[in-house]
Amino acid sequence: MTDVIDGDAVAADIRTEIADCVETLTDAGVEPGLATVLMSDDPASETYVSMKQRDCEEVGIEGIHVEVDPEAPAEELYATIDELNADDAVHGILVQLPVPDHVDEREVLRRISPAKDVDGFHPENVGRLVAGNARFKPCTPHGVLKLLEAYDVETEGADAVVVGRSDIVGKPMANLLIQKAPQGNATVTVCHSRTDDLTSHTRNADIVIAAVGIPEFIDGSMIQEGATVIDVGVNRVEADDGEGTTLVGDVEYDSAADVAGAITPVPGGVGPMTRAMLLYNTVKAAGLQTDVDVELP
């Protein structure tokens, strides 16, 4: 029988432990703070930011939200980041992507202090991750590792295929899986939408992580019997009845669930873990910046 990996439940457990870590910080006189910066009028981005602020409130992290007019010059966003870098009450900074076309996204990522880069996207933090000495693990890949751990999925010696090569998920996911560490030591193949004969790779994998951004790109015929399938994709498509839209992953769930040993649903799989690991990184940042030891899960 296929295990449905419950990201909501695992994330709730992690948030409970994070709340205990926040209490440790506050007992030491430190109120961890996360600043979210929004330079967009996109409803989805606004929703993501509001969810992150609610998560902060739930565990006791001080949420600071800053909005920058999407029509403003890029320098206004850069100046906002500089101010947050200098603010001792802010331990983590998250600029909600995407930013407007006239703003250099790479400059935004470089502008955030590496010590406050709780997304883990600053070049210094990327380098530390690749070198095996991560300050902050990017939230989604880290959340995937936590799911694998929670469901006792063995990565050591396993053949893992990551379908997707983004800087946010695919590349750091592969780097984490190959490292000599818990939830590492896998043999990793990175594929993408232009891989020839993708099925020949995924059918031999013990673990398939789909992060390609194409609705239901992978189906059950591409999955080895008993494999673990982690679906990172979140795609809004027209509902089957033609009324409105619905969310689907990068995996065709029903056919994949017929053969997989374990699988994440969409929604309720990886998404809640991404948000939980943002809180994790914020608490870690606060501890590092104030020299307070916190025992993170």
N, C-alpha and C positions, 0 to 999 in steps of 0.2 A: 504494500500500500504506500502511496506517495505521501511523504510528509509535506504539508504546506507550512512554509517558514513564516512565522508570524512576526513581522517586523514591528508592529505596534506593541506587542507584548515585550519583546526584547528591549525596545527603546524605552518603554515605561520603567523597566527594571533599572536601566542605565540612568535615567533621569532621577530615580530615587537615590541612587548612589551619588550622583552629582550633587544633589541637594545636601547630602551629608558633607560633601567636600566644601560646599559653599558655607556651611555652618562652621567648619574648621577655619576658613578664611575670616569670616566675620568675627569669630571669637578672638582672632589675632588682630582685629582692627582693620581688616581689609574687606571692602565691599566690591566684589568683582563687577566690572562694567563692560558691556558690549555695545559698541556704536554701530548702527546700521545706517548706511548712506544710500539714498535713492535719488537717482537723476533720471527719472522716467515717469511717464504717465500711463505705462502699460498696466492694465488691470492685473495680469498674472504676477508681475513683479511686485505690485502693491500688496497682493495677497500673500506672496512668499514672505515679504518683510513683516507684515502684521503677524503671521504665524510664528516667525522667529522671536518677535517681541513677546508674544504670549508665552512661548517656551521659557524665555528668560524669567518672566514673572513667576512662572510655576516653580522654578527651582531656587529663586531668590537672587538671581543675577540682575543688576541694575541695567535696564535697557535704555539706551540713548538713541533717539532716532533723528536723523538730519535729512531734510529734503532740499535738493538743489534743482532749480528750474531747468528743465531739459533744454530750453533755448539759451541758457546762459553760456558764456564762453567756457571752454575747458579749464581755463585757469581758475575759475571759481570752484570747481570740483577739486582741483589740485590743492588750492588754498584750504579748503575744508579738511582735506586729509591731513595737511600739515598741522592744522590746529588740533585735530584729534590725536595725532602722533605726540604732541607736546602736552596733552592733558593727562595728568597722572591718575585721574579717576576713570580713564578709559584704558582697559587692558586688552581689548580685542576690537578690531575694526573689520567690518564687512561692507564692501561696496557691492550693491546688488547689480549683477550683470544681466543683460547687456547694457552698456552705456550708449548714448547717442553717437551717431556716425562721426560727428566732428570731434569726438573725444578719443584719444589714443588709449585703447584698453591696456596695452602693455605698459604705458606710462603710469596708468592708474595702479596696476599691480606692483610696479617698482616703487611707487611713491609711498605705499604703506610701509611703516616700520616693520622689518622682519620679526621683531619681538611681539608685534601686535597683529601679525598676519595670520589670523585664526582660520582662514581658508587654506593656507599652506601653498599659495601660488606665487609668492615673491621668489625671484630667481635664487636668492640665497637659501630659502627653505626648500626649493626644488632640489638644489645641489646637495643639501644635507640629507634629504630623503634618498637620493640615488646613492650617496656614499654610505648609507646604512646608519646614519646618525640623525634621524629626523627630530626636528624641534616640534613641528606639528604635521601630523599625517592628514592629507586632504580628507574632508569629511565623508564623502561618499565611499571611496575605497576603504577607509578605516571602518565605516559602518558595515561594509560587506564582510570584512575580516571578523568583526564582532558577531555577525550572523552565523558565519561558518563555525566560529568557536561555540556559540550557544547551542548549535545543533550537532556538535561533535563531528563535524566534517573534517576529515584528515587531509591536510594539505601536503604534509611531508611525503615526498616521493610521488605525489599525484601529478597527472597530466592535466594542466589547466589551459583553457583557451579563453582569451579575452577578445571579444569581438568589438572593436572600437579602439581608436588611437588618439582620443582627445587628450589635451593637457589636463583636463579636470578629472577624468575618470580612467580612460584606457591606459595611458602611460604610467601614472602613479600606481594603478592597480597591478600592472605587470611587475613594476619595481618592488612592490611590497610582497608579492607572492614568491619572488625568487630569492628574497633575502634569507640569510641564515638566522631565523628568528621564529618564535611561535607564530602559527598561521602563515609560515613561509615554507621554504625548502621545496617548493613545487617546481616542476618543469613546465615552463610557460611558453605558449605560442600566442603572438599578437596577430589577429586578423582584422579585416575591415571590409567595407562594402565592395571593394574592388579585388578582394582575394579570389584567385582562381580556385574553383572547386572547394568552396568553403566547407561543404559537408564532409569532405575527407578529413578535415581537421576536427570539426566539432564532434563527429561520430566516434572519434578515438579519445575524447576527453572525459576525464572523471569529473571535472568541474567546468561548466560553461558560464561565463559572465558576459551578458549581452548589454552593450553600451554603445550601440551604433546609431541610435536616433532614427530608426526606420520602423514604422509600425509593423509588428508581427513578422519581422524579417526572418526569424528562426522558428521552424516548426518541429513537431515531434519526429519527423523522418530524419532530422539532422542531429538527433540526440541519442547517445548511447544508453542502453537499458541500465537503469539504476544511477545515472549521473545526477549530480547536483546542478541545478540551473538557477542562476541568480540574474534576475531581469532588472536592469537599472533604468530601462527606458520608460519614459512617460510621454505618451503621444495622445493628443486629442483628435478623435476621428468622428465621423458621422455615425450615429447610432444605427443599429441594424434595422430598426423600425422607421428610420428616416426622420425621427422626431428628435431634434437636438443633437448633442454630441456625447461621447463617452470616452473614458480613458482606457488605453491599452498600452501594453509594454512593447518591447522589441521582440518578444517571444509570443508565438501563438499559444496561449495558455492551455487550452483544452487538450490539444494533441500532444504538447510537451509533457503535460501532467500525466498522460497515459503511460509514459515510458520512464519518466524521471524518478529517481529515488527521493528527491526533495526539490522543491521549487518555491520561489517567491511569487506572490500575487502582485498585481498592479491594479489599484493602489494597495497599500498596507504591507509592502515588503521593504524595499530599500529606502523609500522616501522618509519614513519616520526616523530611520537610523541616521540619515544625513543630518537632519535637524538635531538629533541627540548628540552627535559627535561635534557639532558646532559649539554646543554648550560645554562639552568635554574640553575642547581646545581653549575656550575662553577661561575656564577654571585653571587649566594648566598654565596659561599665559599669566594669569593673576598671581599664581604661586611662584612662577619663575621671576616675575618682575619685583616681587616683594620678599623673596627668600622665605616663603612659608611653605612647609612641606604638606602636600595633600596627597592622599592615597586614592588615586583615580582607579576606576574599575578597569 
